[in-house]
Amino acid sequence: MIAVDATARTMLRAAPVPARGAADARRHQRVRVAVLGRYMLADRREFPCRTVDMSPGGVRLTCAVQGEVGERVVLYLEHIGRIEGIIARQCADGFAVQLNATPRKRDKLASQLTWLANREILGLPEGRSHERLVPTQTGVILKIEGGREIPARLIDISMSGVAISSAATLPLGAAVMVGSTPGRLVRYFEGGFGVQFLLPLSPDRFHSGMTL
């Protein structure tokens, strides 16, 4: 487990709040973390999402369906778990949430965010928190930047990503369209590479006969 230094913890804990008239006033320092998850709006509809940045007091999401400002939302995020809050503002590709949390929960979030930020900086493995399955249809076409198409084979799939066998050499972080599902290349292994989806698959779509 990574040791969390005092400076990192202090950065994430509550800071003094500037005058309310300041447009950009925030109670907490945000860190950029890309975590997949799902959110439930007040009408109980659920959708996939990905975090853009987050602090113990708020989170900004990329998602397809925007809620209304002031609407209650429940989030389920990988490595973090269940949190809830109120939609504070809408963004071009999603919305920002002001989190409702006790001081103890905020301290826990600060530790989790410090770990996630350190993991990205140090290049630690992504980890696998989703069940993986082997699809019945393994052939797939990869589409990469510039419109190039590459035939490949699916090794296994989870709701958050896919392992792919291919002779292609692509840089880490490259945007990859796996069939019709967008993602990015996050790791290499012997015989292939792993792609993380930009948004997780819906549970009702996740089965061995699925097509990406």
C-alpha positions as CSV (number, residue, x, y, z in Angstrom):
1,M,0.0,0.0,0.0
2,I,1.3,3.5,-0.9
3,A,2.3,5.7,2.0
4,V,0.3,9.0,2.0
5,D,2.5,11.9,2.9
6,A,1.2,14.8,5.0
7,T,1.4,17.3,2.2
8,A,-0.8,15.2,-0.1
9,R,-3.4,14.8,2.7
10,T,-3.4,18.5,3.5
11,M,-3.9,19.3,-0.2
12,L,-7.1,17.2,-0.3
13,R,-8.6,18.2,3.1
14,A,-10.8,21.3,3.6
15,A,-9.3,24.6,3.0
16,P,-10.6,28.0,4.2
17,V,-13.5,29.3,2.1
18,P,-13.0,32.5,0.2
19,A,-15.7,35.2,0.1
20,R,-18.9,33.9,-1.3
21,G,-18.7,36.5,-4.1
22,A,-15.7,34.7,-5.7
23,A,-17.0,32.7,-8.7
24,D,-14.4,30.0,-8.5
25,A,-14.4,29.6,-4.7
26,R,-14.1,25.9,-3.7
27,R,-13.8,24.3,-0.3
28,H,-11.4,21.6,-1.5
29,Q,-8.5,21.2,-3.9
30,R,-9.6,19.0,-6.8
31,V,-7.4,16.4,-8.4
32,R,-7.7,14.9,-11.9
33,V,-8.8,11.3,-11.6
34,A,-10.5,9.2,-14.3
35,V,-12.7,6.6,-12.5
36,L,-15.5,4.7,-14.1
37,G,-18.9,4.3,-12.5
38,R,-22.7,4.8,-12.7
39,Y,-25.1,7.4,-11.4
40,M,-28.8,7.4,-10.5
41,L,-30.9,10.5,-10.9
42,A,-33.9,11.4,-8.7
43,D,-36.3,9.4,-11.0
44,R,-34.2,6.3,-10.4
45,R,-32.8,6.1,-13.9
46,E,-29.2,4.9,-14.0
47,F,-26.5,5.8,-16.5
48,P,-22.7,5.1,-16.9
49,C,-20.2,7.9,-16.2
50,R,-16.5,8.8,-15.8
51,T,-15.0,11.3,-13.4
52,V,-13.0,14.2,-14.7
53,D,-11.8,15.6,-11.4
54,M,-12.8,15.2,-7.8
55,S,-12.3,16.4,-4.2
56,P,-13.8,15.3,-0.9
57,G,-16.4,18.0,-1.5
58,G,-17.4,17.5,-5.2
59,V,-16.9,15.7,-8.4
60,R,-17.2,16.5,-12.1
61,L,-18.5,13.8,-14.4
62,T,-18.5,13.0,-18.1
63,C,-21.8,11.4,-19.0
64,A,-24.5,11.2,-21.7
65,V,-27.6,12.3,-19.7
66,Q,-27.5,15.5,-17.7
67,G,-29.6,16.0,-14.5
68,E,-31.2,19.2,-13.4
69,V,-29.3,21.7,-11.2
70,G,-30.4,21.0,-7.6
71,E,-31.4,17.4,-8.3
72,R,-30.2,14.7,-5.9
73,V,-27.9,12.1,-7.5
74,V,-26.4,8.9,-6.2
75,L,-23.0,7.8,-7.6
76,Y,-21.3,4.3,-7.6
77,L,-17.6,4.8,-8.5
78,E,-14.9,2.2,-8.9
79,H,-12.4,2.2,-6.0
80,I,-14.6,4.7,-4.1
81,G,-18.0,3.1,-3.7
82,R,-21.3,4.8,-3.1
83,I,-21.5,8.6,-2.6
84,E,-24.3,11.1,-3.1
85,G,-24.9,14.7,-3.5
86,I,-26.7,17.5,-5.4
87,I,-26.1,18.6,-9.0
88,A,-24.4,22.0,-8.7
89,R,-24.0,22.9,-12.3
90,Q,-24.2,21.4,-15.9
91,C,-21.1,21.2,-18.1
92,A,-20.8,20.7,-21.9
93,D,-20.3,16.9,-21.5
94,G,-21.8,16.2,-18.1
95,F,-22.3,17.9,-14.8
96,A,-20.7,18.7,-11.4
97,V,-21.9,17.3,-8.1
98,Q,-21.6,18.9,-4.6
99,L,-21.2,15.9,-2.3
100,N,-23.0,15.3,0.9
101,A,-20.6,13.6,3.3
102,T,-19.7,13.6,7.0
103,P,-16.3,14.7,8.1
104,R,-15.2,11.1,8.5
105,K,-16.4,10.3,5.0
106,R,-14.5,13.3,3.6
107,D,-11.3,12.1,5.3
108,K,-11.8,8.7,3.8
109,L,-12.4,10.2,0.3
110,A,-9.2,12.3,0.8
111,S,-7.2,9.1,1.4
112,Q,-8.8,7.3,-1.6
113,L,-8.2,10.3,-3.9
114,T,-4.6,10.6,-2.8
115,W,-4.1,6.9,-3.5
116,L,-5.7,7.2,-7.0
117,A,-3.6,10.3,-7.8
118,N,-0.4,8.5,-6.7
119,R,-1.4,5.4,-8.7
120,E,-1.6,7.4,-11.9
121,I,1.6,9.3,-11.3
122,L,3.5,6.2,-10.5
123,G,2.0,4.2,-13.3
124,L,0.7,1.4,-11.0
125,P,-1.6,-1.3,-12.5
126,E,-5.2,-0.4,-13.0
127,G,-6.5,-3.3,-11.1
128,R,-9.6,-5.3,-12.0
129,S,-12.8,-4.7,-10.1
130,H,-15.2,-6.1,-12.6
131,E,-16.0,-9.7,-13.5
132,R,-14.5,-10.7,-16.9
133,L,-16.0,-13.0,-19.4
134,V,-14.9,-14.6,-22.7
135,P,-17.2,-13.5,-25.6
136,T,-18.6,-16.1,-28.1
137,Q,-17.7,-13.7,-31.0
138,T,-14.0,-12.9,-30.6
139,G,-13.4,-11.1,-33.9
140,V,-13.4,-7.3,-33.8
141,I,-12.3,-4.4,-35.9
142,L,-10.3,-1.7,-34.1
143,K,-10.5,1.9,-35.4
144,I,-7.7,4.3,-34.5
145,E,-6.8,7.9,-35.2
146,G,-6.8,8.8,-38.9
147,G,-9.5,6.2,-39.7
148,R,-7.2,3.2,-39.9
149,E,-8.9,-0.1,-39.2
150,I,-7.1,-3.2,-37.7
151,P,-8.5,-6.7,-37.3
152,A,-8.1,-8.1,-33.8
153,R,-9.3,-10.8,-31.4
154,L,-11.0,-10.2,-28.0
155,I,-9.5,-12.2,-25.2
156,D,-11.9,-11.2,-22.5
157,I,-14.3,-8.4,-21.6
158,S,-15.4,-6.6,-18.4
159,M,-17.9,-3.8,-18.0
160,S,-14.9,-1.4,-17.8
161,G,-12.6,-2.7,-20.5
162,V,-11.3,-5.4,-22.8
163,A,-8.1,-7.4,-23.3
164,I,-7.2,-7.6,-27.0
165,S,-4.9,-9.8,-29.0
166,S,-3.4,-7.9,-31.9
167,A,-0.1,-7.5,-33.8
168,A,-0.7,-3.7,-33.9
169,T,1.7,-1.4,-32.0
170,L,-0.1,1.6,-30.5
171,P,1.1,4.1,-27.9
172,L,-0.2,4.0,-24.4
173,G,-3.1,6.4,-24.0
174,A,-4.1,6.1,-27.7
175,A,-7.8,6.5,-28.5
176,V,-9.2,3.2,-29.8
177,M,-12.7,2.4,-31.1
178,V,-13.3,-1.3,-30.3
179,G,-16.1,-2.1,-32.8
180,S,-18.5,0.8,-31.9
181,T,-17.3,1.2,-28.2
182,P,-14.7,4.0,-27.6
183,G,-11.8,3.6,-25.2
184,R,-8.1,4.2,-24.6
185,L,-5.1,1.9,-24.5
186,V,-4.0,1.6,-20.8
187,R,-1.5,-1.3,-20.7
188,Y,0.5,-3.9,-22.6
189,F,0.9,-7.5,-21.8
190,E,2.5,-10.4,-23.7
191,G,0.5,-11.0,-26.8
192,G,-1.7,-8.0,-26.7
193,F,-3.0,-4.9,-24.8
194,G,-5.8,-3.7,-22.6
195,V,-8.3,-1.0,-23.5
196,Q,-10.3,0.9,-20.9
197,F,-13.8,2.0,-22.1
198,L,-14.5,5.7,-21.8
199,L,-17.8,4.8,-20.2
200,P,-18.6,1.4,-18.5
201,L,-21.0,-1.0,-20.2
202,S,-24.5,-1.3,-18.9
203,P,-25.1,-4.6,-16.9
204,D,-28.0,-5.6,-19.2
205,R,-25.6,-5.4,-22.2
206,F,-22.9,-7.4,-20.5
207,H,-23.1,-11.1,-21.5
208,S,-21.0,-13.6,-23.4
209,G,-23.0,-13.0,-26.7
210,M,-22.6,-9.2,-26.6
211,T,-21.1,-7.3,-29.6
212,L,-19.0,-4.2,-28.9
